[in-house]
């Protein structure tokens, strides 16, 4: 029986973040929180996220996370639902 929470696989090391205006930045995976580096695959095991598209919605943003094979892994709202980046966040932050 597999463990309830399998440890994440190795991450390729970089995540491309696409802003609503189409601007792309590449960030070190180590600089991102784990929820942004990995998402559950079809089998529930963690899959590295290599692309995050930040899409503007009426009340903030959604984050679309993609794996190395280009498959959409997760769609979530921005952490605070706020369209303004958090204070002290690095350039290119969600």
N, C-alpha and C positions, 0 to 999 in steps of 0.2 A: 504494500500500500504506500503511495507517495506521501511525503510530508504534507501537512495541512497548508503550510506556507512555504513553498519551495524558494530557495534563495535565488535571487536574480542572476541571469547569465552575465557574462562579461559584456560591457557596453562598448560600442565602437569609439566612444570618447567625445564625439561632437554631436550637437543638436542644432539644426538650422531652424531659426524662428522667423516666420513670415508675419510682418505687421499688417494691419488692415490696409495700409496704403501700398502694399506689395514690397516694401523694403525688407531685405533679408539680412539677418545677422547670424553668425555662427558662434555658438557658445560652447565652452567646455562642459561636458556632462557633469563633471565633478562640482561645478558651480551651481547646479540646479538641484532643487529638492527631489527626493526619490519619486514622488508622485508624477513629476514631469519627465524623469528619465526612463521610467518603465510603465507599461500598461499591461493589463491582462490580455493574453491571446485567447483564441477560440477554446483552447483546452484549459484556460484559467491560469496557466503558467505565465510568469512575467516575460515580456518581450521588450527589448530596447526601443525607445522612441528616438527617431533620428530627425523627425520633422514635426514642428508644431506650427499650425496656421492659426493665427489670432483673427477671428472674424467678428466684426462689429454687429451687434444686435441692438434692438430698441432700448435695452436697459443695461448695456455693458458689452461684454464680449463672450464668445464661446471659444474654446480651445479645441482644435481638431488635431489629434496626435496620430502620427503614422509610423509604422515600423520599417525596418530595412528593406522589406519586399514591396513597399509602397502601399500596403494594406492599411486602411483606417482602423485604428485600434480603439480609440475612445473619443467621445465628444463630451466636454464638460464646460461649466461656466468658469469665468476667471475667479481666482481665489476670493476676491472681495466683491465681485460684481460691479466694480467701479471701473469706468473707462480711463481713469487717470492712473498712471503707474504709481505704485507704493512709494512713499518717501524713502529716499536713500537707495532706491533700486538702481542697478547698473543700467546703462544705456542698452536698449534692446530687450529689456526685461518685459515680461508679459504685460 
